[in-house]
Amino acid sequence: MTAEETKAEGQQPIAVEGVDITPKKDEGVLKLIKKEGTGDGNPMIGDKVFVHYTGWLLDGTKFDSSRDRKDKFTFDLGKGQVIKAWDIALATMKVGEICQIICKPEYAYGSSGSPPKIPPDATLAFEVELFEFKGEDLSEDNDGGIIRRIRVKGEGYARPNDGAVVEIYLEGYCEDRMFDQRDLQFEVGEGDSHNIPSGLERALQQMEKGEQCVVYLKPKYGFGSDGNEKFQIPPNAALRYEVKIKSFEKAKESWEMNLEEKLEQGAIVKDKGTVFFKALGIDINNEKGLFRRGEAYLSMNDFELARADFQKVLQLYPSNKAAKVQLAACQQKIKEQHEKEKKMYANMFQRLAEKDAKVEAGKVQESGTQKEDVEMKEETEAALENEAKNSSDLNTDA
């Protein structure tokens, strides 16, 4: 439908009104609530939101509508997937709320516009209805077992890796009871020793410095069927943690280490794996123990042994993504090693072949020389014989 046809249907210019909700208070985003929401809380950074919307130019020209498509629009809040105005406005809404948003160009499509429907430097109007929002699922199987919702965005893009030393503040809740509150510094991967559930460790590896978030854990990612006696957590209890990551120091990746560092790190990891096995009564099927030992073998270039451990981990725990990554690394290293050996042996055989060829060529040359000598000798003898015969003939004539 053209703009003229839209106006012909009675569409009126949009009134610029509402409350300034920009952090800078520069009136770049104005919000007018048309229907109050009934839900509890607002979407947070990283939440997946589900909305219907209609967009107009200020002259009343409709340029887009999810309602016309009969398909809700979904995006992750605060991740830059939509215009700035939407990230700001949706964070203030409740489920069931309908509002109008007026967006100045710098919070919409700027001086470039979005041809052919949105001209440069256009102020836009949207009507948005929020139907649902949910936190980010960090579990390996996407089973909703580890849900993170970001209260305060962190700085930069770096995140702790396995082996990183992190400094955090945490509060742990079981239902409405706070069971844990402390400042803590520990090495990622050693959370068990500090009563840190595996699900929380996984969440920490997705956080940025300064980030504050709430993490919801299903029982299998918390203290599981055993519960936790120290914190009086019953079996199969869901948990909630409020976490702030104050600082962290990433562990060096293997490619960043020199030979001495790799050997030292390998010995440390191997010792930890051995201790872990012993502490668990030599449970040879323990996931973390097998993984640690595999890391040790990998760091010391024992690729075949490392591969065997990572394959065992995946056989017992198919969803372990870290083991999949390390197994792929092992297989790549083994392939590179085989290629190197193949090239080395190929060069060796080439040199041997060239040597044999030279020897053979020498023999052929020597044989040719001997043949030439025989032929020359035969020719010389024949010449002498002819000369003697001619001399005898001359004497007879005389």
KAVENHU-V997164 format. One record per backbone hydrogen bond with DSSP energy under -1.0 kcal/mol. NH is the residue of the N-H (numbers start at 0). CO is the residue of the C=O. If there is no record, write none. Layout:
BEGIN
nh: {NH NH}
co: {CO CO}
END
This chain:
BEGIN
nh: {5 6 7 8 9 10 13 16 18 20 29 30 31 33 34 37 38 44 45 46 47 48 49 50 51 53 54 55 56 59 62 63 65 70 72 74 76 78 84 86 87 88 89 91 92 95 96 97 98 99 100 101 102 103 106 107 109 112 113 117 120 123 124 125 126 127 128 129 130 131 133 135 137 141 146 147 148 149 150 151 154 162 163 164 165 166 167 168 169 170 171 172 173 176 178 179 181 183 185 187 189 192 193 194 195 198 200 201 202 203 204 205 206 209 210 211 212 213 214 215 216 217 220 221 223 226 227 232 235 238 239 240 241 242 243 244 245 246 248 255 256 261 262 263 264 265 266 267 268 269 270 271 272 273 274 275 276 277 278 279 280 281 283 285 289 290 291 292 293 294 295 296 297 298 299 300 301 302 305 306 307 308 309 310 311 312 313 314 315 316 319 320 323 324 325 326 327 328 329 330 331 332 333 334 335 336 337 338 339 340 341 342 343 344 345 346 347 348 349 350 351 352 353 354 355 356 357 358 359 360 361 362 363 364 365 366 367 368 369 370 371 372 373 374 375 376 377 378 379 380 381 382 383 384 385 386 387 388 389 390 391 392 393 394 395 396 397}
co: {1 2 3 4 6 5 57 14 30 28 101 18 99 97 97 94 94 149 76 43 133 74 131 72 128 126 63 124 60 56 54 54 52 65 50 48 46 75 106 82 83 84 85 88 89 129 93 34 127 31 125 29 123 27 103 104 104 108 117 113 109 102 55 100 53 98 51 96 49 49 47 147 145 138 215 135 213 44 211 211 208 187 160 248 185 246 183 243 181 241 179 239 176 173 171 171 169 167 165 163 186 189 190 191 190 220 196 197 198 199 200 202 203 244 207 151 242 148 240 146 238 144 217 218 218 222 232 227 223 216 172 214 170 212 168 210 166 166 164 252 253 257 258 259 260 261 262 263 264 265 266 267 268 269 270 271 272 273 274 275 277 276 281 282 285 286 287 288 289 290 291 292 293 294 295 297 296 300 301 302 303 304 305 306 307 308 309 310 311 312 316 318 319 320 321 322 323 324 325 326 327 328 329 330 331 332 333 334 335 336 337 338 339 340 341 342 343 344 345 346 347 348 349 350 351 352 353 354 355 356 357 358 359 360 361 362 363 364 365 366 367 368 369 370 371 372 373 374 375 376 377 378 379 380 381 382 383 384 385 386 387 388 389 390 391 392 393}
END
